Amino acid sequence: MRKNLFQFIHVMVTLSLAVYVFVLSPKEKKAYIDNQRLFDRFAGKAILQEKLETLARSQRSQLDSVAALATGTNAATYESVHQQMSENFAINYQQVSTRYTADIWKELNKLISEYGKQNGYDFIFGATGDGSLMYANEVKDLTEEVINYVNERHAKN
């Protein structure tokens, strides 16, 4: 008798859990994005890439002009100027490239957020291996609670 009662309770608990998981539990719509593929194929990247190429052509033209002057008695002076300009251009190019990359991600993040909202996603994860989150429904945002928690913990220590 006890064995039958135990089996009945076991079946009922299992059935109740199954009903909850498959019927009553809230379903979250989730997806992921391959960040690198998205970045590489984003149309806005091509526009900024062309701006970078224009900058590089301009810098090469200026360097070529200085190099052409590096003859005769002033060769050492122009070579020094050429070297300094080359280093400055490389630094400038890297800074502009970094700024353009940041601008692209800013635009992508905005667009992904819009996409997530329009298509009813709760989460859109970015597949980069670093755990980044591309979009999350604000209802699921625990940021303020976590900020309060870590600040309280930090204050206690």
C-alpha positions in Angstrom: 0.0 0.0 0.0 2.8 2.4 0.9 4.7 1.5 -2.2 1.7 2.3 -4.4 1.2 5.6 -2.6 4.8 6.5 -3.0 4.6 5.7 -6.8 1.4 7.7 -7.1 3.0 10.7 -5.4 6.1 10.3 -7.5 4.1 10.2 -10.8 2.0 13.3 -9.7 5.1 15.3 -8.8 6.8 14.4 -12.1 3.6 15.2 -14.0 3.2 18.5 -12.2 6.8 19.5 -13.0 6.4 18.5 -16.7 3.2 20.6 -16.9 4.9 23.6 -15.4 8.0 23.3 -17.6 6.2 22.7 -20.8 3.0 24.6 -20.4 3.0 27.1 -17.6 6.6 28.4 -17.4 7.3 31.6 -19.3 9.1 31.0 -22.6 11.9 33.4 -23.4 12.8 34.1 -27.0 16.6 33.9 -27.3 19.1 34.0 -30.2 22.7 34.7 -30.8 24.7 36.6 -33.4 28.2 35.9 -34.7 29.6 39.3 -34.0 32.6 39.1 -36.3 30.5 38.0 -39.3 27.9 40.7 -38.6 30.7 43.3 -38.3 32.4 42.2 -41.5 29.1 42.2 -43.5 27.6 45.4 -42.1 27.0 47.9 -44.9 28.0 50.8 -42.7 31.5 49.3 -42.4 32.1 49.7 -46.1 31.5 53.4 -45.9 33.9 53.9 -43.1 36.4 51.5 -44.7 36.4 53.8 -47.8 37.0 56.8 -45.6 40.0 55.0 -44.1 41.3 54.1 -47.5 41.0 57.8 -48.6 42.9 58.8 -45.5 45.6 56.2 -46.2 45.9 57.4 -49.9 46.3 61.0 -48.8 48.9 60.1 -46.2 50.9 58.0 -48.8 50.7 60.9 -51.3 52.2 63.3 -48.7 54.9 60.8 -47.7 55.8 60.3 -51.4 56.1 64.0 -51.9 58.5 64.3 -49.0 60.5 61.2 -50.2 60.9 62.8 -53.6 62.5 65.8 -51.9 65.0 63.6 -50.1 67.9 64.1 -52.5 71.2 66.0 -52.5 72.4 67.9 -49.5 69.0 68.0 -47.7 68.5 64.2 -48.0 69.1 63.5 -44.3 66.7 66.3 -43.2 63.9 65.1 -45.5 64.4 61.5 -44.5 64.0 62.5 -40.8 60.9 64.5 -41.7 59.6 61.5 -43.7 60.2 59.2 -40.8 58.4 61.5 -38.3 55.5 62.0 -40.7 55.3 58.2 -41.3 55.1 57.6 -37.5 52.5 60.4 -37.0 50.4 59.1 -39.9 50.5 55.5 -38.5 49.3 56.8 -35.1 46.6 58.9 -36.7 45.4 56.0 -38.9 45.1 53.7 -35.9 43.2 56.3 -33.9 40.8 56.9 -36.7 40.4 53.2 -37.3 39.6 52.6 -33.6 37.1 55.5 -33.6 35.4 54.1 -36.8 35.2 50.6 -35.2 33.6 52.1 -32.1 31.2 54.0 -34.3 30.2 50.9 -36.2 29.6 48.9 -32.9 27.6 51.8 -31.5 25.3 51.7 -34.6 25.1 47.9 -34.6 24.2 47.8 -31.0 21.4 50.4 -31.6 20.1 48.4 -34.6 20.3 45.0 -32.8 18.3 46.5 -29.9 15.7 47.8 -32.3 15.5 44.4 -34.0 15.2 42.6 -30.7 12.3 44.8 -29.6 10.5 44.6 -32.9 10.8 40.8 -33.1 9.9 40.0 -29.5 13.3 38.7 -28.3 14.1 38.6 -24.7 17.8 38.1 -25.3 20.2 38.4 -28.2 23.6 37.1 -27.3 26.8 38.1 -29.1 28.9 35.0 -30.0 32.4 36.3 -29.4 33.5 34.1 -26.6 33.6 37.0 -24.1 30.1 36.7 -22.7 28.8 39.9 -24.3 25.1 40.5 -24.5 23.8 42.3 -27.6 20.3 43.0 -26.4 18.1 42.2 -23.4 14.5 43.0 -22.6 14.6 45.7 -19.9 12.3 43.6 -17.7 15.2 41.1 -17.3 17.8 43.8 -16.4 19.3 43.2 -13.0 22.0 45.8 -13.4 20.8 48.2 -10.7 20.3 45.4 -8.2 23.7 44.0 -8.9 25.3 47.5 -8.6 23.6 48.0 -5.2 24.8 44.5 -4.1 28.4 44.9 -5.2 28.6 48.4 -3.7 27.1 47.2 -0.4 29.5 44.3 -0.3 32.4 46.6 -1.1 31.5 49.0 1.7 31.4 46.1 4.2 34.9 45.0 3.3 
